[in-house]
Amino acid sequence: ILILSRFKSVLKLIMYVLIFVSIYYVFYPFAGVFSAIPAVFILALLIKKPNWIIIDISALLLSIGIISIFGISLEPTPAIVLLAVLAAYDAVSVYKTKHMISLAESVTKLKLPMLFVIPLTKDFSFEGIEGEKGEKKAVYIGVGDIVVPNILVVSAQCFSASPYIGFIKLSALMSLFGGLFGLAVLLRMVGRPHAGLPFLNIPTIAAYFISQLL
């Protein structure tokens, strides 16, 4: 990833392909082959005018696609192992080696949907954002911070034997609430970069285990 961050055109091309494929498959159950239309439209907006709204929409659709693919492919046990390993890696890469911070700064300047942008001011504009000046006007959450914990949510929905509560299984619902709790805590820690996955994955995993005891 660090190597790719030095080759902006390569990273952008890879991301554009991933975004197109993800958006296509997100809309495919509803629109079939016509899913290419919203995929092309959103991709064109992202390339031509990458403001924070378009970036967040693209990041959301990209996240949905990745979560779905991994969630239906991994049973809860390997999903939990994945969450634990990635949480540990995220903590090391942010607090010890700090290379994830450098990568996030590079991605921010590229204006790619690898981060969710949450403005802190009404006049926030993604155009012309530079360094710390921009960071004070918005909070950034990595796409991985949204994707990884929700893999367990989808996995629990697909594979666990938990009872249903309406349209969702208890294990999936509790895992989702666990992740949302972690996100609420994380969003209050504004001021310096933090490793998101430990705050998100730990309560997600804990909530899943609690659901298995009920």
C-alpha positions in Angstrom: 0.0 0.0 0.0 2.8 2.4 0.9 4.5 1.7 -2.5 1.2 2.4 -4.3 0.8 5.7 -2.5 3.9 6.8 -4.3 2.4 6.0 -7.7 -0.7 8.1 -7.7 -2.0 7.2 -11.2 -1.7 3.5 -10.4 -3.6 3.9 -7.1 -6.3 6.0 -8.7 -6.8 3.5 -11.5 -7.1 0.6 -9.1 -9.5 2.5 -6.9 -11.7 3.5 -9.9 -11.9 -0.1 -11.1 -12.8 -1.3 -7.6 -15.4 1.5 -7.2 -17.0 0.7 -10.5 -17.2 -3.1 -9.8 -18.5 -2.5 -6.2 -21.2 0.0 -7.3 -22.2 -2.3 -10.1 -22.7 -5.3 -7.8 -24.5 -3.3 -5.2 -27.1 -2.2 -7.7 -27.1 -5.5 -9.7 -29.9 -7.2 -7.6 -32.2 -4.3 -8.4 -31.2 -3.2 -11.9 -29.3 -6.1 -13.5 -26.9 -5.1 -16.2 -28.3 -1.6 -16.0 -26.3 -1.2 -12.8 -23.5 0.0 -15.0 -25.4 3.3 -15.4 -25.2 4.5 -11.8 -21.7 3.0 -11.6 -20.5 5.1 -14.5 -22.4 8.2 -13.3 -20.9 8.1 -9.8 -17.5 7.3 -11.1 -17.7 10.2 -13.5 -18.6 12.6 -10.7 -15.8 11.3 -8.6 -13.3 11.9 -11.4 -14.6 15.3 -12.5 -15.7 16.8 -9.2 -14.4 14.9 -6.1 -16.1 16.9 -3.4 -16.6 15.3 0.0 -20.2 14.4 -0.7 -19.3 12.4 -3.8 -16.4 10.8 -2.0 -18.6 9.7 0.9 -21.2 8.3 -1.4 -18.5 6.4 -3.3 -16.9 5.2 -0.1 -20.3 4.0 1.2 -21.1 2.0 -1.9 -17.5 0.6 -2.0 -17.9 -0.4 1.6 -21.2 -2.1 1.0 -19.8 -4.1 -1.9 -16.7 -5.3 0.1 -18.7 -6.1 3.2 -21.1 -8.2 1.2 -18.4 -10.2 -0.5 -16.4 -11.0 2.6 -19.4 -11.3 4.9 -21.0 -14.0 2.8 -17.7 -15.8 2.3 -16.4 -16.1 5.9 -18.1 -17.9 8.8 -18.1 -16.1 12.1 -15.0 -17.8 13.5 -12.6 -16.9 10.7 -14.3 -13.5 10.6 -13.5 -12.9 14.3 -9.9 -14.0 13.7 -9.6 -11.5 10.8 -11.1 -8.7 13.0 -8.6 -9.5 15.8 -5.6 -9.6 13.5 -6.5 -6.4 11.7 -7.2 -4.6 14.9 -3.8 -5.5 16.2 -2.2 -4.4 12.9 -4.0 -1.1 12.9 -2.9 -0.3 16.4 0.7 -1.0 15.6 0.6 0.9 12.3 -0.9 4.0 13.9 0.7 4.2 17.4 4.1 2.5 16.8 5.3 2.6 13.2 2.8 5.5 12.3 2.9 4.5 8.6 -0.9 4.4 8.5 -1.0 8.1 9.4 1.3 8.9 6.5 -0.8 6.7 4.2 -4.0 8.4 5.3 -2.5 11.9 4.6 -1.5 10.7 1.1 -5.0 9.3 0.3 -6.6 12.5 1.6 -4.7 14.6 -0.9 -5.6 12.2 -3.7 -9.3 12.7 -3.0 -10.1 9.0 -3.3 -13.0 7.3 -1.5 -10.7 5.4 0.9 -11.8 7.7 3.7 -15.1 9.0 4.9 -15.1 12.7 5.3 -17.2 14.1 8.2 -17.1 18.0 8.1 -16.9 19.8 11.4 -17.8 23.2 9.8 -20.6 24.3 7.5 -18.3 25.9 5.1 -16.0 22.9 4.7 -14.8 22.2 1.2 -12.7 19.3 0.0 -11.3 21.5 -2.7 -7.9 22.9 -1.8 -7.6 20.9 1.4 -4.0 20.9 2.6 -2.4 19.2 5.7 -3.4 20.3 9.2 -5.6 23.1 8.0 -8.0 20.7 6.4 -7.8 18.1 9.2 -9.1 20.7 11.7 -12.2 21.2 9.5 -13.2 17.5 9.2 -12.9 14.1 10.7 -11.7 11.2 8.6 -12.7 7.6 9.0 -11.0 5.0 6.9 -13.2 2.8 4.7 -11.6 -0.2 6.4 -12.9 1.0 9.7 -16.4 0.6 8.4 -15.8 -2.5 6.3 -13.9 -4.7 8.8 -16.3 -4.8 11.8 -19.3 -5.2 9.5 -17.9 -8.3 7.9 -18.8 -10.0 11.2 -22.3 -8.5 11.1 -23.0 -10.0 7.7 -21.3 -13.3 8.6 -23.4 -13.6 11.7 -26.5 -12.9 9.6 -25.6 -15.5 7.1 -24.1 -18.3 9.2 -25.1 -18.1 12.8 -27.9 -20.1 14.4 -29.3 -17.1 16.4 -33.0 -16.4 16.4 -34.5 -13.7 14.2 -35.7 -10.4 15.6 -37.8 -9.1 12.7 -35.6 -9.4 9.6 -32.2 -9.6 11.3 -30.6 -12.3 13.5 -29.9 -11.5 17.1 -26.1 -12.1 16.7 -26.0 -9.8 13.7 -28.0 -7.1 15.5 -25.9 -7.2 18.6 -22.7 -7.1 16.6 -23.9 -4.1 14.7 -24.8 -2.3 18.0 -21.4 -3.2 19.3 -19.7 -1.6 16.3 -21.9 1.5 16.6 -21.0 1.9 20.2 -17.3 1.7 19.3 -17.9 4.2 16.5 -19.6 6.6 18.9 -16.6 6.4 21.3 -14.2 6.9 18.4 -15.9 10.0 17.0 -15.6 11.7 20.4 -11.8 11.3 20.3 -11.1 14.2 17.9 -7.8 15.9 18.0 -5.2 13.4 16.9 -5.1 10.3 14.8 -6.4 7.1 16.3 -6.4 3.4 15.3 -10.1 2.9 14.5 -10.2 -0.9 14.4 -9.4 -1.7 18.0 -12.3 0.6 19.1 -14.6 -0.9 16.6 -13.7 -4.5 16.4 -13.4 -5.3 20.1 -17.0 -4.2 21.0 -18.3 -5.9 17.8 -16.7 -9.2 18.7 -17.7 -8.9 22.4 -21.3 -8.2 21.4 -21.3 -11.3 19.1 -20.0 -13.5 21.9 -22.7 -12.1 24.3 -25.4 -12.9 21.7 -24.2 -16.5 21.6 -24.9 -16.8 25.4 -28.4 -15.6 25.1 
